[in-house]
Amino acid sequence: MNILKTFIDNSIVYYDRGKFDDYCVYLKEKDLSAKAPRDIEYFQYFIDLAKIYGNSKIYNDFCLIYDKTTDVVNNAILNLITEISVSYGENSLWVDKWFTVIYLGMVAEERKANAILKKKIKRLGFHQIMMENLSAYEAANFSRGKRAVILLQECQKRGF
């Protein structure tokens, strides 16, 4: 286990073996077992958070992270996520955790050799929950059974 980030409550996030590769993101809360968070879980968190901070702020903060994401984990981006999260006040810890999980998920997508969409798949889901008001369930399941070329067209329609 290679710890990629430790949060202020001593929870950690790291990559480990998943169903498909060694880049499954795990979040381990202090004194609890580690789990691989699902899209639906953090999508719902951000939908709920948007009721306080607005969809545009959250989407724009996501895009700051998205635009800097490559196929390598960058400590400067991990620090940027923590800096961004401060603007969410009492919610900053979970914003830090969930944006970090999404970031590491995007890095993992960028590492997939034959993936067509790469990190765009996360942006599509995030755009759907923040800008199109899809439910967490709808956005998390939108791509199931769809060919990559169709999903790429969906991304292009949205300007990314």
Secondary structure as a PSIPRED ss2 file (coil, helix, strand):
# PSIPRED VFORMAT (PSIPRED V4.0)

   1 M C   1.000  0.000  0.000
   2 N E   0.000  0.000  1.000
   3 I E   0.000  0.000  1.000
   4 L E   0.000  0.000  1.000
   5 K E   0.000  0.000  1.000
   6 T E   0.000  0.000  1.000
   7 F C   1.000  0.000  0.000
   8 I C   1.000  0.000  0.000
   9 D C   1.000  0.000  0.000
  10 N C   1.000  0.000  0.000
  11 S C   1.000  0.000  0.000
  12 I E   0.000  0.000  1.000
  13 V E   0.000  0.000  1.000
  14 Y E   0.000  0.000  1.000
  15 Y E   0.000  0.000  1.000
  16 D E   0.000  0.000  1.000
  17 R C   1.000  0.000  0.000
  18 G C   1.000  0.000  0.000
  19 K C   1.000  0.000  0.000
  20 F C   1.000  0.000  0.000
  21 D C   1.000  0.000  0.000
  22 D C   1.000  0.000  0.000
  23 Y C   1.000  0.000  0.000
  24 C E   0.000  0.000  1.000
  25 V E   0.000  0.000  1.000
  26 Y E   0.000  0.000  1.000
  27 L E   0.000  0.000  1.000
  28 K E   0.000  0.000  1.000
  29 E C   1.000  0.000  0.000
  30 K C   1.000  0.000  0.000
  31 D C   1.000  0.000  0.000
  32 L C   1.000  0.000  0.000
  33 S C   1.000  0.000  0.000
  34 A C   1.000  0.000  0.000
  35 K E   0.000  0.000  1.000
  36 A C   1.000  0.000  0.000
  37 P C   1.000  0.000  0.000
  38 R C   1.000  0.000  0.000
  39 D H   0.000  1.000  0.000
  40 I H   0.000  1.000  0.000
  41 E H   0.000  1.000  0.000
  42 Y H   0.000  1.000  0.000
  43 F H   0.000  1.000  0.000
  44 Q H   0.000  1.000  0.000
  45 Y H   0.000  1.000  0.000
  46 F H   0.000  1.000  0.000
  47 I H   0.000  1.000  0.000
  48 D H   0.000  1.000  0.000
  49 L H   0.000  1.000  0.000
  50 A H   0.000  1.000  0.000
  51 K H   0.000  1.000  0.000
  52 I H   0.000  1.000  0.000
  53 Y H   0.000  1.000  0.000
  54 G C   1.000  0.000  0.000
  55 N H   0.000  1.000  0.000
  56 S H   0.000  1.000  0.000
  57 K H   0.000  1.000  0.000
  58 I H   0.000  1.000  0.000
  59 Y H   0.000  1.000  0.000
  60 N H   0.000  1.000  0.000
  61 D H   0.000  1.000  0.000
  62 F H   0.000  1.000  0.000
  63 C H   0.000  1.000  0.000
  64 L H   0.000  1.000  0.000
  65 I H   0.000  1.000  0.000
  66 Y H   0.000  1.000  0.000
  67 D H   0.000  1.000  0.000
  68 K H   0.000  1.000  0.000
  69 T C   1.000  0.000  0.000
  70 T C   1.000  0.000  0.000
  71 D C   1.000  0.000  0.000
  72 V C   1.000  0.000  0.000
  73 V C   1.000  0.000  0.000
  74 N C   1.000  0.000  0.000
  75 N H   0.000  1.000  0.000
  76 A H   0.000  1.000  0.000
  77 I H   0.000  1.000  0.000
  78 L H   0.000  1.000  0.000
  79 N H   0.000  1.000  0.000
  80 L H   0.000  1.000  0.000
  81 I H   0.000  1.000  0.000
  82 T H   0.000  1.000  0.000
  83 E H   0.000  1.000  0.000
  84 I H   0.000  1.000  0.000
  85 S H   0.000  1.000  0.000
  86 V H   0.000  1.000  0.000
  87 S C   1.000  0.000  0.000
  88 Y C   1.000  0.000  0.000
  89 G H   0.000  1.000  0.000
  90 E H   0.000  1.000  0.000
  91 N H   0.000  1.000  0.000
  92 S H   0.000  1.000  0.000
  93 L H   0.000  1.000  0.000
  94 W H   0.000  1.000  0.000
  95 V H   0.000  1.000  0.000
  96 D H   0.000  1.000  0.000
  97 K H   0.000  1.000  0.000
  98 W H   0.000  1.000  0.000
  99 F H   0.000  1.000  0.000
 100 T H   0.000  1.000  0.000
 101 V H   0.000  1.000  0.000
 102 I H   0.000  1.000  0.000
 103 Y H   0.000  1.000  0.000
 104 L H   0.000  1.000  0.000
 105 G H   0.000  1.000  0.000
 106 M H   0.000  1.000  0.000
 107 V H   0.000  1.000  0.000
 108 A H   0.000  1.000  0.000
 109 E H   0.000  1.000  0.000
 110 E H   0.000  1.000  0.000
 111 R H   0.000  1.000  0.000
 112 K C   1.000  0.000  0.000
 113 A C   1.000  0.000  0.000
 114 N C   1.000  0.000  0.000
 115 A C   1.000  0.000  0.000
 116 I C   1.000  0.000  0.000
 117 L C   1.000  0.000  0.000
 118 K C   1.000  0.000  0.000
 119 K C   1.000  0.000  0.000
 120 K H   0.000  1.000  0.000
 121 I H   0.000  1.000  0.000
 122 K H   0.000  1.000  0.000
 123 R H   0.000  1.000  0.000
 124 L H   0.000  1.000  0.000
 125 G H   0.000  1.000  0.000
 126 F H   0.000  1.000  0.000
 127 H H   0.000  1.000  0.000
 128 Q H   0.000  1.000  0.000
 129 I H   0.000  1.000  0.000
 130 M H   0.000  1.000  0.000
 131 M H   0.000  1.000  0.000
 132 E C   1.000  0.000  0.000
 133 N C   1.000  0.000  0.000
 134 L C   1.000  0.000  0.000
 135 S C   1.000  0.000  0.000
 136 A H   0.000  1.000  0.000
 137 Y H   0.000  1.000  0.000
 138 E H   0.000  1.000  0.000
 139 A H   0.000  1.000  0.000
 140 A H   0.000  1.000  0.000
 141 N H   0.000  1.000  0.000
 142 F C   1.000  0.000  0.000
 143 S C   1.000  0.000  0.000
 144 R C   1.000  0.000  0.000
 145 G C   1.000  0.000  0.000
 146 K C   1.000  0.000  0.000
 147 R C   1.000  0.000  0.000
 148 A H   0.000  1.000  0.000
 149 V H   0.000  1.000  0.000
 150 I H   0.000  1.000  0.000
 151 L H   0.000  1.000  0.000
 152 L H   0.000  1.000  0.000
 153 Q H   0.000  1.000  0.000
 154 E H   0.000  1.000  0.000
 155 C H   0.000  1.000  0.000
 156 Q H   0.000  1.000  0.000
 157 K H   0.000  1.000  0.000
 158 R C   1.000  0.000  0.000
 159 G C   1.000  0.000  0.000
 160 F C   1.000  0.000  0.000
